[in-house]
Amino acid sequence: MIRCQAAIADGFGRFEVDTIEVGDPTDDEVLVQLQASGICHTDHASLQWGRPLIMGHEGAGIVRATGPLVSEFSAGDPVVLNWAIPCGTCFQCVRGAQVLCETSRPAHVLQRSAGHARPDGTLWQSQPIDRSFNLGTLSEWTLVRSAALTRIPPGVPFSSAAIVGCGVMTGFGSLTNVARPQPGDRIVVLGCGGVGLNIIQAARLAECGRIIALDQRSAGLERARDFGATHVIQVSPDDNTLAEVVRRVMDWTEGRGADFAFEATSVPRLAFAPLRFVRDGGMALQVSGINESVTGEMPDFMWNKTYLTPLYGDCVPSRDFPRIFRHYLRGELRLDELVTRTYQLGELANALNDMMEGRNAKGVILFD
């Protein structure tokens, strides 16, 4: 067993950095020494999941050992982790919807998942402990199934690769795999944090026409312009109905509305807001993973609008991660610039606070 440091959530709003033990890999398991772990809003939410668990689900590191059933990875390989860990044989995996795997059920965060490594593979205080999304990347070492890994090509820093594991994939995939706009289509992005910025740069790659970014923070709008937004609107905190924002969006879309609108704020009251920005027959997408109960006005759904809550950008890691890395290596997709600040594991509280206050596009924990 390897003894290392990890961030442990207590399930009721608090966490501590403490020692865990990580076992040797068996069967299809891989032992990874993590080099970087991204921070996202789900990490903050995991503090309240009602049980102790190792935090973190965006990670990149180096393979140190493999189980006997693993042939595609070797010690020394640089890898990025994904939390859509497919079993490959269930109904959803066979039909190509790996993100909806019925065996690992990675996004069913309020229940124990079946797709993690053996229960005694990771111990805290001599007892088995769950890992967030079957990964637990806010740890110096982790033990995962090989299906959770994608090799990182030369030239991609660990800090940039780590954030591909969720935030980049969610934004990029929601536009590229789910919305699938045509060149010239007009989109609205509500929220210019890590996910929103990746929707924006994916829209730029897709040659969308007007890319309209909305945020309360001027710093977020500055980043949005830098990543490809053609128009920006600073939302007033007093505009609870977004009436003024809707008016300006309509002015920029000939009174018709956008073809696609995305919510990327994690604010429950804004879950249905994208419906107000899209044209008749348009598509509204809620991509920030809001789990709270919300209410909406039925007329907002009318006239053949589509409302979707895509999971993880409909990710197929073997298809999507290499594509994202190719864009990055060609200079078409910006990853390094998304990392606003890096931290050590002992600074996790500061990293979470900076994220919740909107000071970072993405914060990343680096491991020595």
Buried (B, 14 or more C-beta within 10 A) or exposed (E): EBEBBBBBBBBEEEBEBEEBBBBEBBEBBBBBBBBBBBBBBBBBBBBEBEEBBBBBBBBBBBBBBBBEEBEEBEEEBBBBBBBBBBBEEBEBBEEEBBBBBBBBBBBEBEEEBEBBBEEEBBBBEEEEBBBBBBBBBBBBBBBBBBBBBBBBBEEBBBBBBBBBBBBBBBBBBBBBBBBEBEEEBBBBBBBBBBBBBBBBBBBBBBEBBBBBBBBBBEBBBBBBBBBBBBBBBEBEEEEEEBEEBBEEBBEBBEEEBBBBBBBBBBBBEBBBBBBBBBBEEBBBBBBBBBEEEEEBEEEBBEEEBBBBBBBBBBBBBEEBBBBBBEBBEEEEBBBEBBBBBBBEBEBBEBBBEBBEEBBBBBBBBBBE
